[in-house]
Amino acid sequence: MQHRAVDAPERSRFEIFELSGSPEGSESPGDETLAGFAEYHLSEGEIAFLHTEIDPRFEGRGLAGALARAALDSARERGLAVLPYCPFIRGWIGKHPEYTELVPPGRRARFGLA
């Protein structure tokens, strides 16, 4: 299955959808189902990730990691400092050190990323 991650600023969260293809020969674009989200609080120059949740029906498909990557890539593109209060986002950054630079150096120890 394919997925699509998007920023939904009106809900202060990134969302990930699982896409199901259209039946062969159909003109329908297919369906998408909300599989999870990562809530955030945006303030001047910073994005604080608060909570990440994946619907149990979609667990084990790598969607949480894809969601974290999309959210953190967006923060990088927008030049935002990342505050990973969410345990999942914090742990994901810990496993992907190329994203540690997004957390301000003076705050990394607070998140166990020093």
N, C-alpha and C positions, 0 to 999 in steps of 0.2 A: 504494500500500500504506500501511497505517496502522502505527503503532508504539506501544509502551508502554515507558516508562522507570521503573524501580523501584530503590529502595535494597535491597540484599541484605546487611544488616549481618553476618550469619553468615559471609559470604565477604569482608567488607570491600571491597565494590565496588558501584557502581551498574551496573545491567544494562539493556540496551535490547533489546527483542524486536520483530521484524517480525511483524505479524499478517496472516494470510490469512483472508479472510472465508469463511464457510460457503457451500457451494453453494446456489443459489437453491432454495427449497422444503425445505431440510434443517433439522432441528432442532438440528444440531450447532453449537456456538458458533464453530467454526473452529479453526485451529491457530496457534501462535506459535512462532517460532524465535529462539533467542538469536543476536543479530547482533553484539553487542559489549559491552564493559564498560569502566569507569573504576575502577581500583583506588585505594584511599585508606587512610590511617592516621588514625584518630581519636584525638585526645588532648584534654585538658581545654581546651575552648573553641576548638579548632582542628581543621581537617580538611586534611590534606596529600594532594594528588592526586599519585600516583606514576607511573601508566602508564595509557594509554588504548589500546584495541585494537578495531578493527572487522574482522570476518571479511571476507576479500577478496570473497566472494560478494555482500556488501552494500555495498561501496564505491560512492561516487558518488551515494548516495541521500539525503544530508543527515543520516544517522543519527548520525554523530559529533557534529555540531553540536547536534542535538536532545538527545543524551546530556549534553553539556557544559552546556547550558542547564538541563536538569532537575537535574543534580547541583549546580550553582551556585545555582539557585533554592532547592533544599532547604537548602543551607548558609545562605543568607540567612534563610529562614524559621526556622531553628534558632538563629540568632544566632552562627554559627561564623565565625571568621576563616579565610580560605582561603590555603593555601600551595601555589602551583601549580608543584611540581617537575616535573610531567609537561609535556613540551614542547608537546603539543597543547592542553592546558587553558590553559597560559600564553599561547600564541599566540591562542587563542580569546578570552581576556580582552582581549588587546591589540587585537583587532578589534572588541570590544564594550565600550567604555570604561564603560558603565553598570555593569559588574561589577567594575571596578578597586577600588571602595570596599570590596570584601570582603577585599582583601589589606591587611594592616596597613600604615599609612603608612611606618613605619620599615623595612619589609622589601620595599617595592615596587622599590627600586633593585636589590636582589639578583636580582629576577626580570625586570629590564628594563622595569618598568612605572611608572617615576617620571615 
